[in-house]
Amino acid sequence: MPAIEYAGTSVEVNDEGFLLQSDSWTREIAEAIAAEVGIGPLTEKHWQVIEFCRQDAAEQGQPPGLRRISKLSGINMKELYQLFPKGPGKLAARVSGLPKPQGCI
């Protein structure tokens, strides 16, 4: 798999840009990925979603889907689409350093 450098750190990603090792993720890498996909700089609301996604994935063993994020993160669906346009579930997972959620195209 290809390696990409984000914030001075080389990380392995799949062909869609998702980190292969979630434990290599840092906040600086999240900022760099967000800038790459056009959603930076990250706001407090972005971080609320990112932190929820990382915590939920650690507890559930897989990244949360969009409905789970909107129900449990404190950020409603409309805001999610504003924060992470064009695929909030997929973008939130990618910026969070998680695999693509099941059910995301």
N, C-alpha and C positions, 0 to 999 in steps of 0.2 A: 504494500500500500504506500501511497505517496506521503512524504513528510512536508509539512508547511511550517514556516517560522512565524509565530505570533508573539509579539512583545518580547522578542529576543529569545524565545524558547521554541525549539523544534519539536513538533508533535506529529504523530501519525494520524492521518484522516482517511476516510473511505472516499469513494469516487463522488459522493455528494457533499463532502466537506465536513462530515460529522467526525468528532474525535473518536478514535478507537479505544483509547484508555481514558475513562472519565476522571481518573485520579490524577491525570496530568494537567487538568483544568485549573486555572487561576482567574482571579478577577481581571487581571491585565489581559489574559487571553480572551475573556468574554468581551472586553472593550474592543479588542482588535477584531474579533469575529463580527461584532455588531457594526463596526465601521465598514468592514468588508461587504456586509449585506445591506448597508445603507440605513441602519436604524440607530446609529450612535449620534451624540453621546448618550449613554445610558442614564436614565433618570431614576429617582427613588422608586417609582412605580415599576419600571423595568426590573430593578433589583428585587422588588417584592415577588414578582413572577419567577425570576431566576432562582431565588432562594427557595421558594415553594417547590419548584420543579426538582431541584437537587435533593431536597429533603424527602419529598414524596417518592422519588425514584429510589433513594436509599432504603426507605421503609417498604416499598411495594415490590422492589426488584425489577422495575421497568419504568420508563419515563411516563408521566401522566399524559393522557389525551386532553384535547381542548376542553371538553365538557368538564372533566375533573378539575382542570385549572380554573375554569370560570366559576365553578361551584365552591371550591375550597381555598382559593388563593386570596380572596377579597377583591379581585379585579374582575369586573363583569365582562361579558362577551364583547360588547361594543368597544370598551377600553382595550381589550386584548387585540382587536383588529386595528386600533389606532397605534398601539405600541409596537406590534409585530405584524405589519401589513402583509398581505399576500401569503397567508399561511401561518397564523400565529402559533399553532401547536408545533409545527415543524421548526419554525424560526426560534421559538423559545427554547426548544430542546437543543438546537444547534448552539445557540449562544450559551446555554447552560452546560455545555460539554457532555451532553447525553446522546444516546443513540436516537435515531428517528423513531417517534412513537408508532406503535402498531396502528394501522388504519390511516396513516398519513400517506398521501400519494407522492 
